[in-house]
Amino acid sequence: MTQIPLTTALRGTGLSGYEIKCYLSLLERDALTPPQVAKVAGIARPSAYDALEKLMSKGLCTSKLGDVKKYSACDPALLQEKLLMELNEVAQSKLEDLQRKEQEILETTKAAKEKVTKAIEELKPQYANSRLDVSPLDYIEIIKDPYQMHKRFMQLVEGAKEELVGFAKPPYSGTKERMKEQIEQQMRLIKKGLKMRTIWEIPKDQEMMEWLNAYITEAAKYGDQMRVVEELPMKMAIFDSRIVILTLEDPVSKQTSVTTQVVEHRALARTLKLTFEALWAQAKDYHVLKDPGR
């Protein structure tokens, strides 16, 4: 096994390089003069004088008075005990600093949460009162934020009593984690009796195709009925033939807009349900996703 040089081993103990060299030199003989220490250590005399005085102040060597002042090293066991104690004190001090900082962060976060909670509680009555003002277009809700749309969709799914039907068309605005959360909620409600049918547009991207096949296969285990078509006119979901979610294509850019409309209107829901049923009758069983030639 390779031996680690003592000078390397003693680094990080709080001793300087000169102090380490002088201490190791003192270990070679019982007593040495500063010039002798400088010669053995291979350093300049002024550096040796300075290092020896520092070693004395740290209790790691002693001096012997006489015609010529000599220095002797203290027992290495004492060095070990002293240095380990100092290292422990430094570590403890750092840990205490970390604990103080952690406490400060927790207290700051707690105060911020309390402010947010208080502010939101003050806003809730204003929100509730504003809902009392009825407008001819109050049944139409516009949502642009994908996360807010995800939460609204989850809320509508949770409130569905009988049936949920829809068109699923890429690109999908939600992350795979959000879609996983949606399917878990839907499957739980299917077990409670909610009927669910979905028509999926077949993706052009192979990676998305593989993901969709795995997603549909898993959802089918819980009773979600699914079919696929080459192309869908829009993204849509209809809840209990009463509420409709629509995400339409931008007529200018021809891209699917992130703006979503939530419309509570039975006549519109029933009309779009007829469109769904017509496409459902034409759609193919989802197992064709496994057939490259379909």
ABEGO torsion letter per residue (X at the ends): XBBBBAAAAABGAGBBAAAAAAAAAAAABABBBAAAAAAAAGBBAAAAAAAAAAAAAAGABBBBBEABBBBBBBBAAAAAAAAAAAAAAAAAAAAAAAAAAAAAAAAAAAAAAAAAAAAAAAAAAAAAAAAABBBAAAABBBBABAAAAAAAAAAAAAABAABBBBBBBOBBABBAAAAAAAAAAAAAAAAAGBBBBBBBBBBABAAAAAAAAAAAAAAAAAGBBBBBBABBABBBBBBGGABBBBBBBBAAAGBBBABBBBBBBAAAAAAAAAAAAAAAAABBBAAAAABAAX
